[in-house]
């Protein structure tokens, strides 16, 4: 009996931990129920609900409950970084070097940072197309330029 309980406990921790790294709570019923709420308590409740009912697995296989088909794992980190550092990143991209563009390269897993920085710098007007450009548009432009 102890072995079964230990196995279930270990399995629970594995499922719980995999949920935590995907946009804090991942996708699933718990994420939908706690949508719009902030704080660790709500994140823990969302992750626990996702894990308890296996709704994250269902969400991924069925494409429901907040799952985004084709989304890049870790993309949320890049989106958050750009959103929080729009002005500093714009300055670094315009110069072609700096702490913020280097960090962006690290988050994106860029190996040839000099080439990456040059590409972004030479396409500054495409990336920051207007004063009202959103961070989502900036990220989209950066990925399109990085792919080319």
Secondary structure as GFF3:
##gff-version 3
##sequence-region A 1 148
A	DSSP	alpha_helix	2	20	.	.	.	ID=ss1
A	DSSP	alpha_helix	29	33	.	.	.	ID=ss2
A	DSSP	alpha_helix	40	52	.	.	.	ID=ss3
A	DSSP	alpha_helix	55	62	.	.	.	ID=ss4
A	DSSP	alpha_helix	75	84	.	.	.	ID=ss5
A	DSSP	alpha_helix	86	95	.	.	.	ID=ss6
A	DSSP	alpha_helix	99	108	.	.	.	ID=ss7
A	DSSP	alpha_helix	113	122	.	.	.	ID=ss8
A	DSSP	alpha_helix	124	127	.	.	.	ID=ss9
A	DSSP	alpha_helix	135	147	.	.	.	ID=ss10
###
